[in-house]
Amino acid sequence: MSLEQLTVSAVTRLYPRDADGSPDFEAIINGEGIALLEMPHPDADGASGQFLECGPDGRPTILVNVKKNITHQRFTIAHELGHYFLKHGDRDRDTRAQLLKRDPIEMSANRFAAELLMPEDKVKFYRRLRYSTSRMAELFAVSEVAMTNRLKNLGYL
């Protein structure tokens, strides 16, 4: 098991998923004392989110661009939680240009987010049922791009 899988496993033991396998973001964020705030100036660089180890009120803080669609916001929150639980420290704003650099820490947070939102066992189950990528994306409440990447990383595509 990877570090990201082990960490998600520990997180979901503390904060169980719902019956559909979705993480309970509210329980995780409240339980960990994390501030979840709207990203200031989201149009400045199109950033999706950012993690601050010590935000404006002294708590760990996740900033989210609320102008992005809900599936994008969910992945962003999961990604930023990855930075928190994997102890990556403060991170720069997640802009498209920054993410294209393929920074190993950002890739690690993406793996955490993918495992949290699209658990491998559930993906395998839906694949056995021959669910389409778009159907699985709908069930996991993620974008088709995120679902396609997950399927590729698990060796299904």
Summary of the structure (lengths in Angstrom):
residues: 157
radius of gyration: 15.1
end to end distance: 20.7
largest distance: 47.3
contacts: 480
relative contact order: 0.14
helix: 52%
strand: 8%
